[in-house]
Structures are given as C-alpha cells and as structure tokens.
Amino acid sequence: MEWTPAPVDTSSVRLPPNIQKLVERLAENAHDRWAARRMSEGWRFGPSRSDDLLTHPSLVPYPDLPEQEKDYDRELATETIKAVLTLGYRIVPPED
C-alpha cells in the first residue's frame, strides 16, 4: 500500500502569545492520555524501553519529562490548535 500523508497546511498560522498556556496544558494532557493507556496495557516505568518487559522511561509525570519529550507533545498540541484555526474554528479563552 502506498500512502502520502496530507496534513492540514498550517504554515500560515501564527499563534498569539496568550495561547501558550493552552498549548502547555494540551501537551500535558496528551502525555497523560498516552501514559494512562500504556499503564492500562501493563506498561510501567523503566530506565529503558523494553517491549518484552513493558517498561518505558517516559512513564513519569509531565513535569519530570526531559524538555525534548515535552517538545514532542508541545508540537502535537501546537499543530492541533493551528489545524483547528485553519479549519475555521475559533478558540476563545475562558474569562478569568
């Protein structure tokens, strides 16, 4: 099977600075969802990834992740928000 990914083109979207808090919260949520699923499948923290032992070094709270791992989750959150905006939706921050 041949397949070429075709994500929404978000190259022209610039996120306003006040959206960074949302990006960080969504990144943390993405990590927590991933970790919860892994744990429900029997995975646990380990110093290295082992598919045989079901261990993974990223099964830690989001604040404890290395910045490189957080950046992966941040990119996912950022691109999701940009796709939402590109598709014509609006994001309205809650009133404080």
C-alpha positions in Angstrom: 0.0 0.0 0.0 1.3 3.4 -0.9 0.2 6.4 1.1 1.3 10.0 1.3 0.3 11.9 4.5 -1.7 15.1 3.8 -2.0 17.1 7.0 -3.8 20.4 7.1 -1.5 23.1 5.8 -1.0 25.3 8.9 2.2 27.1 7.7 0.4 30.5 7.6 -1.0 30.3 11.1 0.8 32.3 13.8 -0.5 31.6 17.3 -0.9 34.6 19.6 1.3 34.6 22.7 -1.7 34.2 25.0 -2.4 30.7 23.6 0.9 29.3 25.1 -0.9 28.3 28.3 -3.3 26.2 26.3 -0.5 24.6 24.3 1.2 23.6 27.5 -2.0 22.2 29.1 -2.8 20.2 25.9 0.7 18.9 25.7 0.5 17.7 29.3 -2.9 16.2 28.6 -1.6 14.3 25.5 1.3 12.9 27.7 -1.2 11.9 30.4 -3.5 10.1 27.9 -0.6 8.3 26.4 0.7 7.2 29.8 -2.7 6.2 31.1 -3.2 4.0 28.0 0.3 2.4 28.4 -0.3 1.7 32.1 -3.7 0.2 31.4 -1.9 -2.2 29.0 0.6 -3.2 31.8 3.5 -0.9 31.0 5.4 0.7 33.8 8.4 3.0 34.3 11.8 1.6 33.5 15.2 3.1 32.7 14.9 2.0 29.1 12.1 1.0 26.7 11.5 -2.7 26.6 8.6 -4.1 24.6 9.3 -7.5 26.2 9.3 -6.2 29.8 6.7 -3.4 29.1 8.9 -0.7 30.5 9.4 2.9 29.2 11.5 5.8 30.6 8.8 8.3 29.7 6.2 6.9 32.1 6.7 9.8 34.5 4.6 12.9 35.3 4.8 15.5 32.6 6.9 18.0 34.6 9.5 15.3 35.1 10.0 14.6 31.4 13.1 15.9 29.6 12.5 19.0 27.5 13.0 17.1 24.3 10.0 14.8 25.2 7.9 17.8 26.3 8.7 19.5 22.9 7.2 16.5 21.1 3.9 16.9 23.0 4.0 20.7 22.5 4.4 20.3 18.8 1.4 18.0 18.6 -0.7 20.4 20.7 0.5 23.4 18.6 -0.2 21.8 15.3 -3.6 20.6 16.5 -4.6 24.2 17.6 -3.3 25.6 14.3 -5.3 23.0 12.3 -8.4 23.9 14.3 -7.9 27.6 13.4 -7.1 26.8 9.8 -10.4 24.8 9.5 -12.3 28.0 10.5 -12.9 27.4 14.2 -12.2 30.0 16.9 -10.6 29.5 20.2 -12.0 31.8 22.9 -10.1 31.8 26.2 -12.2 31.4 29.4 -12.8 34.6 31.4 -10.5 34.7 34.4 
